[in-house]
Amino acid sequence: MKTLDKLFIMAAALIMAPAAVLAQQAMPAAGGPTAAAAQGKAAPATDAISARSQAAPASPDQASGPNMATGAEPSNAQVAQSSMASRATPTPGIGQPDGRAHLQEQFTPIGQEAAWFHNTILMPLITLISAVVLFLLLFVVIRFRRSVHPVPSRNTHNTVLEIVWTLVPVLILVAIAVPSIRLLAHQYSPPKADLTVKVTGNQWYWTYSYPDNGGFEIVSNMLSEADDKKRGEPRLLGVDERMVVPAGAVVKLIVTSSDVIHSFGVPSFWVKMDAVPGRLNETWFKVDRPGLYYGQCYELCGARHAYMPIAVEVVSPAQYAAWVASKGGTMPGAKPAKPLPDSTAASPVTNPQPAGTTTAPAGGTSATPTPTNVSAGTARPTGTSQSQATSRGI
Ligand SMILES: [Cu+2]
């Protein structure tokens, strides 16, 4: 009965709306803030996020992702080996925090769409709503203060206002929902994967398995502060063994944990996925720009939670093939496919390259690995004393 009453009153209110008059001046001020405040949380008054112009789009050569399965171009094997001998150096402000309060520059299609949504739609809207609410509050406080408005109005209803402050937020929510749901749909309908990497969180390091490349696994531990300095890595973000993926390839991540819940996240990829023991979670990314991108564990996972960084190195397909070979892995379909002109080139590790010949692949961008002071990095044969690369299956 009560419900029926309410429905009746609401219907009557809707019909009567045009005839209603503004009861008093206090009403907009009293109602406005409540309704508007329900829509947006307080936000900084300024939109500090500015789109920074980004350097170095990947060259078509480097971004030829879907061909990954066919393996390295033989002619590039030597080049790749020489490049892999030196680790990519981080670019300040890219793939890592730079001290400013903003989203990191995005390097995946999803990240770019999400950053656009945040910077172009959400932040201006939140700022506008906050400003309107603040204005209404100040208006009420000043205009209806006791000294100039001693007798308060006792009106409790204003139909027009009630409709307005219900409809406007609904329309705002609908307007937000369209790009929001579109973004969700894009996130959860990944294109066909070119490469799968299984990510396992451990207390307190990461392991990365490459089932498409023979199932080898690498163990990624944080570097000491001294090593960070020596290798030019950002503090607390450098690792001994990076996850290496090819540029332009759709990388599927299977994320799990061996002990407690961790969370694998790389902010500049818009990737964050919980690593839960006994479960396989899936996420993906596609990065065209070769370079180095950092992340961290995003779930409180124990005493050294803060010390399990993530470093993802995006390299050209040829460099990736050389890296896989250096870890004892294989490229899918690479076996009898194309006989190499130089049979020894199939094993880049055994093909010494004169030091200093750094013939970068075509289209070398700022992110292309350049000769650095670090050469003891990833290009070491499987089975060294480091035992970082084991050939366990997953
Ligand atoms: Cu963790």
Boltz pocket constraint, residues with backbone or C-beta under 6 A from the ligand:
constraints:
  - pocket:
      binder: B
      contacts: [[A, 201], [A, 202], [A, 261], [A, 262], [A, 263], [A, 297], [A, 298], [A, 299], [A, 300], [A, 301], [A, 305], [A, 308]]
      max_distance: 6.0
